[in-house]
Amino acid sequence: MLVHQVLKSKGNQEVVTVKPGTLVSDAAKILAEKGIGTVVVSATGTSVDGILSERDIVREVAARGAGCLSDKVDDYMTSDIVTCTMKDDATVVLERMTEGRFRHMPVVEDGEMIGLVTLGDTVKARLSELKMEKDALEGMIMGH
């Protein structure tokens, strides 16, 4: 299964972005309101300048206390971003996320972000693929 198929199977393909300079507290509110784990930091709405996750915020709160909430997302975002393209194999993307210990990967084409796949999205796609293979094999065994 390819990344474009994973994106197509997602119900909501909106990528939530915040601009550089946004306060961490504002990003945390967005994460909570939307029930998501990550915001992409993007000056244009299509660039990928960084990613800020719930984990990033929690680590800073634990290390420095609530004062970090008045800092900017730029201070805590991950800026060395691993991306994929629509034509990448979802299993390879899943492996890269697992090895890198991250859960969100922007989908980039021609330098612009066009989507975001999550670890959950790729696992769901892989399970669906395995079920289809299982059903096909059972059908062949049963002579259907």
C-alpha positions in Angstrom: 0.0 0.0 0.0 1.3 3.5 -0.9 1.1 6.7 1.2 -1.5 8.2 -1.2 -3.8 5.3 -0.4 -3.3 5.8 3.3 -4.2 9.5 3.0 -7.2 8.6 0.8 -8.5 6.2 3.5 -8.2 8.8 6.3 -11.5 10.6 7.1 -10.0 13.9 7.9 -6.9 15.0 5.9 -6.6 18.4 7.5 -3.1 19.2 8.7 -3.2 21.5 11.7 -0.4 24.1 11.5 0.8 27.0 13.7 3.1 29.8 12.7 6.6 30.1 14.1 6.4 32.4 17.2 3.2 30.9 18.4 3.1 30.4 22.2 3.4 26.9 23.5 0.2 27.4 25.5 -1.7 28.3 22.4 -0.3 25.2 20.6 -1.3 23.1 23.6 -4.9 24.5 23.5 -5.1 23.6 19.8 -3.9 20.1 20.5 -6.5 19.6 23.2 -9.4 21.2 21.3 -8.8 19.2 18.2 -7.9 16.0 20.0 -4.6 15.6 18.1 -1.0 14.8 19.2 1.0 17.1 16.9 0.9 20.5 15.2 3.2 21.3 12.2 5.0 24.6 12.6 4.7 26.3 9.3 5.3 29.9 8.2 3.3 29.4 5.0 0.8 26.6 5.9 2.5 24.3 3.4 6.1 24.5 4.5 7.4 22.1 7.2 9.5 24.2 9.6 9.1 21.9 12.5 6.8 19.6 14.5 5.6 20.1 18.1 4.0 17.2 19.8 2.3 16.6 23.1 5.4 14.8 24.2 7.6 17.8 23.5 5.4 20.0 25.7 5.1 17.4 28.5 8.9 17.0 28.6 9.4 20.7 29.0 6.7 21.1 31.6 8.4 18.2 33.6 11.8 19.7 33.2 11.1 23.5 33.7 7.5 23.8 35.0 4.5 25.6 33.6 6.7 28.6 32.8 7.6 27.0 29.5 4.1 27.5 28.3 4.8 31.1 27.6 7.8 30.3 25.4 7.5 30.0 21.6 6.9 26.7 19.7 10.2 27.3 17.9 12.1 26.6 21.2 10.7 23.1 21.6 9.8 21.9 18.1 11.6 19.2 16.3 13.2 20.9 13.3 15.0 17.9 11.7 11.9 16.5 10.1 11.6 13.1 8.3 9.1 13.3 5.4 7.7 11.0 2.8 6.0 11.3 -0.6 2.7 10.1 -1.9 4.5 7.3 -3.8 6.3 5.9 -0.7 5.4 2.4 0.5 3.4 2.7 3.7 5.2 -0.3 5.3 8.6 1.5 4.7 7.1 4.7 6.3 5.9 2.6 9.3 9.4 1.2 9.7 10.9 4.6 9.5 8.5 6.0 12.2 9.1 3.0 14.4 12.9 3.1 14.1 12.9 6.9 14.6 10.5 6.7 17.6 8.1 9.3 16.2 4.4 9.1 15.4 3.8 11.7 12.7 5.3 12.2 9.2 4.5 15.0 6.8 3.8 14.0 3.2 5.6 16.4 1.0 5.5 16.8 -2.8 7.5 19.5 -4.7 8.5 21.1 -1.5 5.0 21.6 -0.1 3.2 19.6 2.6 0.1 18.0 1.3 -0.8 15.7 4.2 0.3 14.0 7.4 0.4 10.3 8.1 0.5 8.9 11.6 1.8 5.7 13.0 -1.9 4.7 13.6 -2.8 5.5 10.0 0.0 3.2 8.7 -0.8 0.4 11.2 -4.5 0.5 10.2 -3.5 0.4 6.5 -1.2 -2.5 7.0 -3.8 -4.5 9.0 -6.3 -3.8 6.2 -3.8 -5.1 3.6 -3.1 -8.2 5.7 -6.8 -8.9 6.0 -7.3 -8.7 2.2 -4.3 -11.1 1.7 -5.7 -13.5 4.3 -9.2 -13.4 2.7 -7.7 -14.0 -0.8 -5.6 -17.0 0.5 -8.6 -18.5 2.2 -10.6 -18.1 -0.9 -8.0 -19.9 -3.0 -7.8 -22.7 -0.4 -11.5 -23.1 -0.3 -11.7 -23.0 -4.1 -13.6 -19.8 -4.5 
